[in-house]
Amino acid sequence: MKKNNIDISAKLLLLILSSAVMYIFPNVNELPLVGGYIVFLSIIFIIKSYKNIMSFIVALFLFWFNYSIIFANYFLDMHSFYLRDSYSAVSVIGLRVLLIFNLILCLFTKNSDSKNYEIAWKYNKPVSEIIAWGYLFLLTFILIFGFSRPAKEGGRGSPSTIYEYSIVLFIVGYYFFHSNKYYINLSSFLLILYALQNLYYGGRITALQELTIFFILFVHKKSKTNLKTMIPVVIFSFIIFTGVGLFRANFRLSTSTINDIFESSNNKALTLDTAYSAYYTSLTFIKTESILSLPERLRIFINWICSQLVGGSLIRESNVAQITRRYYIHYYGGVLPFFGHFFMGYIGTILISLVVAKYINDLKSFYKKSGLSKCILLYFVVTTPRWFLYSPSPLFRGAFLVFVVYYITEQFNAFFMKRQYMRMNERDKLQYAKA
């Protein structure tokens, strides 16, 4: 009871302090203070999440993104196209939106418990090897034909939509065929090839998602965070992904490139250019709100909802970044809570933030969830860079695709296992029933 009272008091204090920061310091000259407070909220969220590996990974991503946005805009002497609105009136609103998002995560997510339980990741029914081989064939096909390779050495490659969504197949496949060693070994080999191909041709996000899957399921199998495992992985990943960001398809691991990486990282204080670029795009969302009326933005919101079901290519006027680029130059992306703000103002910001808080709370009871929920939650974790810096679609359309693939796999498995059962003798049927 006392613990609950302390928790409520701490949340109330945090709410009061956040309200003061938002409304007592609204001037552009005071924005660094507001930004520093946002980073402080990100640290609190890490503390709330660190005992659970999956929520901890999300918290680390969000901290890095928030840190990059704030420090690039307010604490570093950097000259960039993406930092031109740092001290404009629109940034007052921008930092309020970021503050609200991080505050809601701190107020409405549970603390991770201290249980050191296994991540229960296994389909407990017999599975068909036919489907397993079908998965491997499909993943191999996408690996070869789903990626556009440049004609010249040093050019950037381009993953297709199906290449990016292949992580759904990896996640669902790992769940259903977890006890099939041949499948696990071969699919893991393919997963590494997917990541390496993306990195070799200058991509980062898709590779990061695939390697995060591998880390959670095979490198770090416990739910309680082990910093001895995390630290070397984070350092090595940082070197590789920063190098790809600097040199793109020309990146090769060598002493000279590592020196360049550390020099650039020192100058930029480990900030991620993708994050503050996405924030700049987000500020154009706010600017465009004064051009488009609320009914127009609600119409775009309805179009966006429809696009989550049938795809954005079939629904016109559904992509916020494309619409806002008609009025302001930017390079796409967008920070998650700003999509909610574009559609419905601060109410939209709060609603989209609560969706993320719900995902986080589900992560903290991951071991109790159904197989489908586990697959969706793992997808949520590994796509954190996508849904926070690019588009909210992974939270909705991505989860829907996981559901579709899971359901189809389960139905096909039931069909093939039924046929296999009918061909069994009585002794095999008895063993099958026990399994």
C-alpha positions, 0 to 999 in steps of 0.5 A: 500500500505504501509503495502504491502511495509513493508511486502515485505521489511521484506521478503527481509530482511529475505531472505538475513539474511537466505542466510547469515546464510546458506553460511557464517556459514557453519562450523560444529562448527557454527551449533548451530547458524544455528540451533538457527536461524531455531527455530527463523524462526519457531517462525516467522511462529507461529506469522504469523499463530496464528489468525487461529486455524488450521494453528496455530496448524500446526505451533505449531507442526512444532515449537515443532519438529524443537525445539526438533531437534535443542536443542537435537542436539546442546543445551542439554547434552544428550547421544543418538544414534540419536545424533551421527551425530550432528557435522558431515559434513552431518549435515551442509547439514541437517540444510540447508535443514531444514532452506530452508523449514522453510524459504519458509513457512515464505516467501510464506504463508499469514498472518492470517486475524483477522476475528473471523468467524465460521469454516463452517463445514456442508454438506448443502444437505439432507443426508441418515441415511442409510449411517450414520449407515453404517459409524458407523458400519464400524468404529465399525468394524475397532475399534474391528478388525483393531487393534492388541492387545498384548497377554501379559499385558504391551505389545504394540499394533499395529494399522493396516493401515486401523485403521490409515486411519480411520480418513478419515472416521471420517472427512468425516462422521463429514462433511456429518452428522454434523446435525445428533445428533445421528451420532455425539454423537456415532461417537465422542464416537467411536473416543475417544475409538479409541484414548484411545485404541491406548494410552492404548497399547503404541501408540501416533501419531494415538491418537493425530490425532484423538483428534486433530479432536475432538478439532478443531470441538467440543472444539474450534469452532472458527477460531480465536485462544483462548489461554485460551482454548489452554493452558490447552489442550496443558498441559494435552496432553503433560502429557499424550503423554509424559507419553505414550512415557516414559512407553508405554503400562505400562503407568498409570496416577498417582502421581509417573508417573507424577513426572517421566514425569516432571523429564524426561521432565526437563532433555530433556527440553521438546524435542520430541525423535520422532523428533530427531530420524526422523532427524537422519534418514533423515541424512542417506538419505543425506549419501545415496545420495552419494551412489545412482546416481541421475538417481537411485534416480529419479527412486525411485521417480517415484516408490514413485509416483506410490505407492501413487496411488496403495499403497507401498506394490505393488510397490517395491523400493518406500520406501526411509527409507527402501532403506536407511536402507540397507546402514545405521542403523536407525529406520525409519521415516524421516523429510519431506524436506529431502525426496525432497532432496533425490529425487532431491536435493535442488530443491526437498526440495523447491518443497515439501516446496511449497506444504506445503505452499500451504496447509497453505495458503488454511487453511487461507481461509478455510471458503471459500472452498468446502466441499471436500477441507475442509475435505482434509485441516482438514486431512492435519492439523491432520496428521502434525506429520505424514507428517513431521516426517514419510512420505510425503504420507499424503500430497498426498495419504492421500488427494487422499483417502479423495477425494475417500471416499468423492466422494463415500459417495456423490454418495451413498447419491445421490442414496439413497436420490433419492430413498427416494424422489421417495417414498415421497408424494407431501408435503414431496417433497416440504419440501425436495426441500426447504431443 
